[in-house]
Amino acid sequence: MNGELTDKYVERETLLDEDLRKDLISIAVEKHIPVETGYTLCADDFYEGQF
């Protein structure tokens, strides 16, 4: 259950391989898909709320 329902904040470490990141950006550029990179990822209720 998500934080709004359980009153808890859960932080999970996320890691992305640097070579994979570069490959994904290259593919997006090739296909003229707008892309930006950053240091954070937010997914509110992505898995925990699916039950």
N, C-alpha and C positions, 0 to 999 in steps of 0.2 A: 504494500500500500504506500502511497506517496506521502510526502511530508505534510500536506494539508490535512490528511486524514489521521496520521499517526503522531503528529506533533514532533517528528524527528527529521533532522537534516542528515542526509547521507552523502558523503563525498567519496568518490571512487577515482583512483588514479587511472589515467588514460595515457597510453603510449602509442606512438605511431612511428614506424620505421621511416627514417629520413629519405631513403631511396624510393620507397613506395610513395611518399608525399610528392617527391619530385616527378615521378612517373605520372601520378594522377593529374598534377598541374599541367604537364606536357600534353596529355591526352585532351584535357579540357581546352587548352589553347588551340590545339590542332582542329578541334571540332567547333571552335568559336563559341565555347560555353564560358560565360563570365565566371571567374573563380578568384577567390581571395584566400590567403592563408593567415592564420593567427595563432595565438597561444592557448586559446580556451575552446572548450566544447560544452555545449549545454543541451541536454535532452531531458526535459521535464517529463517524468512519468513514462519514459520510453519502454522499459521492461517491467518495472515494479507494478505498474498499474494494469498490466495485461494478465489477468487471472480469471 
